[in-house]
Amino acid sequence: MVLVGTAAAGVRSAVTDLRLAAEEGPAVAEMLAAVPAGAARIEDLIQCGPSTLLPPM
């Protein structure tokens, strides 16, 4: 997920939501095992580039 106008806490919340969805939904967990997912602020991607951010979940 690329988040716009979101503080760092919002990114952490988005990642937490992804993890909870994977814990509660077998189909979501299966999808995330096949297609890694994560969240980043657009501002961080523009300033630092994608390779400097944390690896996907």
C-alpha positions as CSV (number, residue, x, y, z in Angstrom):
1,M,0.0,0.0,0.0
2,V,1.2,3.5,-0.8
3,L,-0.2,5.9,1.7
4,V,-0.5,9.7,1.0
5,G,-0.5,12.3,3.7
6,T,-0.1,9.7,6.5
7,A,2.1,9.9,9.6
8,A,4.4,7.1,10.6
9,A,1.7,5.9,13.1
10,G,-0.6,5.5,10.1
11,V,1.9,3.3,8.3
12,R,2.3,1.1,11.4
13,S,-1.5,0.9,11.7
14,A,-1.8,-0.2,8.0
15,V,0.8,-3.0,8.5
16,T,-1.0,-4.1,11.7
17,D,-4.2,-4.2,9.8
18,L,-2.6,-6.4,7.1
19,R,-1.3,-8.8,9.8
20,L,-4.6,-9.0,11.5
21,A,-6.4,-9.7,8.2
22,A,-3.9,-12.5,7.5
23,E,-4.4,-14.0,11.0
24,E,-8.2,-13.9,10.7
25,G,-8.6,-14.9,7.0
26,P,-6.9,-18.0,5.5
27,A,-7.4,-16.6,2.0
28,V,-5.6,-13.4,2.9
29,A,-2.8,-15.3,4.5
30,E,-2.4,-17.4,1.4
31,M,-2.4,-14.4,-0.8
32,L,0.2,-12.6,1.3
33,A,2.4,-15.8,1.2
34,A,2.2,-15.7,-2.6
35,V,2.4,-11.9,-3.0
36,P,4.4,-10.1,-0.4
37,A,2.8,-6.9,0.8
38,G,3.7,-3.9,2.9
39,A,3.0,-0.2,3.4
40,A,5.0,3.0,2.7
41,R,4.4,6.7,2.7
42,I,4.6,8.3,-0.7
43,E,6.7,11.0,0.8
44,D,9.3,8.4,1.9
45,L,9.3,6.7,-1.5
46,I,9.9,10.0,-3.3
47,Q,12.6,11.1,-0.9
48,C,14.4,7.8,-0.3
49,G,13.3,5.3,-3.0
50,P,11.8,1.9,-2.4
51,S,15.0,0.1,-1.8
52,T,15.7,1.9,1.4
53,L,12.4,1.1,3.1
54,L,11.7,-2.0,5.2
55,P,11.2,-5.3,3.4
56,P,7.7,-6.5,2.7
57,M,5.8,-8.5,5.4
